[in-house]
Amino acid sequence: MVAVEAAAIQALVDRIDSDFARAVELIQGCRGRVVVSGLGKPGFVAQKLSATFASTGTPSLYLHPAEALHGDLGRVVSGDVVLVLSNSGRTDEVLALLPSLKEIGAPVIAVTGDQGSPLGEHADVVLELGAVTEACPLGLAPTASTTAMMVLGDALAMCVAAARGLSADQFARLHPGGALGRSLLRVRDVMRAGERNPVLAAGASLSAAIAVMTRTPGRPGAAVVVDDRCRLQGIFTDGDLRRLIERSGDALDLAQPVDGLMARSPRTVEADALVGEAIRALREHAIDQVVAVDAESRVAGLLDVQDLLAARLL
């Protein structure tokens, strides 16, 4: 059964032609929305494809053919593009829509198994699946044909997204919730900045470093040492302090400059980088903090592992 569906997908490779390119151009130039329609099993595929278009920056809605014949056709306006799915190309409810769609002025892209079907003949662009052998033992239930529709529709949506130059930032704005949205956050979205950024001027004393680590809101457990141009010089952490106390005991000199005690080459990440890059740095080097810098290597903030836990990124 799986091999039958895989063969249906493989057969699509030879069907990506000038008609497919025309469909991409038609949707790319759409001033309205991509209205996706289908009945039965193709209807479920249509709903998924509409969601895929919308989630990749192409406004879209699903239109149920039967409901469209009873008022929902008002959802379609001139400037929309209608993508219709029907393997036979002879579904009555789908065919009944075509005159109204033509009157509205919404071009139709048909995804069908037969270019010579009534749907294929009346569509502006036809993406033909060809004769697909169903995986159903009876050869009747829509299986391989709907899989092929899904794959062809996904390819269409992805090509349109690429043609429109969809960026990771734009994709992130469309997916603000859930694990996917969180994975597309930038470091600057979760780092400690402003008064929560534990910055300390180079040459300051150990006692000043401890004060910064203690008094900074959120108690970050580190002090980021910078020069007079806010360029990173080093980092002094709670771990450094504990090890220093173990070595020095009661002889600890709180007046000594922190410059000689800090780590001079701390791990950094660009503030505009994806959070995933910072997570990899923390894991690979087994550290709790990474310094965020801007394009000119100035300290922009501090990202602590606790910030990632709070944002449910770990």
Sequence and secondary structure as in RCSB ss.txt:
>XXXX:A:sequence
MVAVEAAAIQALVDRIDSDFARAVELIQGCRGRVVVSGLGKPGFVAQKLSATFASTGTPSLYLHPAEALHGDLGR
VVSGDVVLVLSNSGRTDEVLALLPSLKEIGAPVIAVTGDQGSPLGEHADVVLELGAVTEACPLGLAPTASTTAMM
VLGDALAMCVAAARGLSADQFARLHPGGALGRSLLRVRDVMRAGERNPVLAAGASLSAAIAVMTRTPGRPGAAVV
VDDRCRLQGIFTDGDLRRLIERSGDALDLAQPVDGLMARSPRTVEADALVGEAIRALREHAIDQVVAVDAESRVA
GLLDVQDLLAARLL
>XXXX:A:secstr
 HHHHHHHHHHGGGG SHHHHHHHHHHHT SS EEEEE SHHHHHHHHHHHHHHHTT  EEEE HHHHTTTGGGG
  TT EEEEE SSS  HHHHHHHHHHHHHT  EEEEES TTSHHHHH SEEEE  S   SSTTS SSSHHHHHHH
HHHHHHHHHHHHHTT  HHHHHHH  SHHHHHHT BHHHHSB GGGS EEETT BHHHHHHHHHHSTT  SEEEE
E TT BEEEEEEHHHHHHHHHHHGGG  TTSBGGGTSBSS  EEETTSBHHHHHHHHHHHT SEEEEE TTSBEE
EEEEHHHHHHTT  
